[in-house]
Amino acid sequence: MPSRSGSGPPTRRQQRSLRIEVGNTEPGVPAATGVSGGRGLIGLRERLAVYGGTLRAGARPGAGYHVEAVIPWEAT
C-alpha cells in the first residue's frame, strides 16, 4: 500500500521489503555544471547493495526518468 508523508517520495511497504520510487515525466534537461562531490546513481547502487538492496534507474518511454530502490526489511 503506497503512503506519502511530508514532501518525501511515495513509499510502499511490501511483505519483505521497502520500495521507494521517484520519477518525473518531463523531457530531459542538460546536466548541471560544476563539481557535485558525489557519485550519483553509482554511489546509491553501491550503498543499497551493502544491505542487500537494489536500485533501478532509467529513462521512461517518451520522456522523463524513473528511479526505484528496494531494501529488504532484514537490512533495516
N, C-alpha and C positions, 0 to 999 in steps of 0.2 A: 504494500500500500504506500503510494508516494506521500510525502509530507513536505511541508515548507515552513520554515521558521525564520523570522527576520528577513534579511536580504540575501541569505545564502542560497546555494543551488538546491534543486529538488533532490531529495534522497529517497531511497527505497530500502526498507529493511526486508531482507529475504530470510528464509529459514536458516541459512548458514553463512550469510554474508551481508555486507553493507554495500550498496551500489549508489554511486554519485554520478549524475550525468549533467553536463554543461554543454550548451550549444547555441548556435545562432543560425539565422537564415539569410544573413546579409552577404552581399558579394564581398570577395576578399579585398583587403586593404593592404597597402605596402607595409612591410615590417618597419617598426620604429628603428631609428638610427641611434647609435651610441652603444655603450657597453652596458649590458644588463646585469652582469655579475652572477647570473645563474646559469643553469644548464637546461632550463626549459623542460620539454616533454621527456627528454632522455633522463634527466635527474628525477622527475616524478616516477617514471617507469622503474628506475633502479630502487628508489625508496620503497615503492609498493612491493617489489619483488622480495625485499628483505623480509616482509611479513606474509609472503605467500599470495600477495595481491597481483592484480593485472591492470594494465592501462591500455585502452584502445583509443586512438585518435585519428581523425582524418576528415577529408572534405566530404560534405554531403552532396548527393546528386543535385545538380543545378547550381546551388550556391550555399555558402555557409560552411560551418565546421562543427564537429561533434567530438566531445571527449567523455569517456566513460571509465571510471575507476571502480574496481571491485576489491573489497578487503574481506577476507574470511573473519568470522566472529572470533575464532580461536586466537587470532592475532591481535584483537582489540582489547 
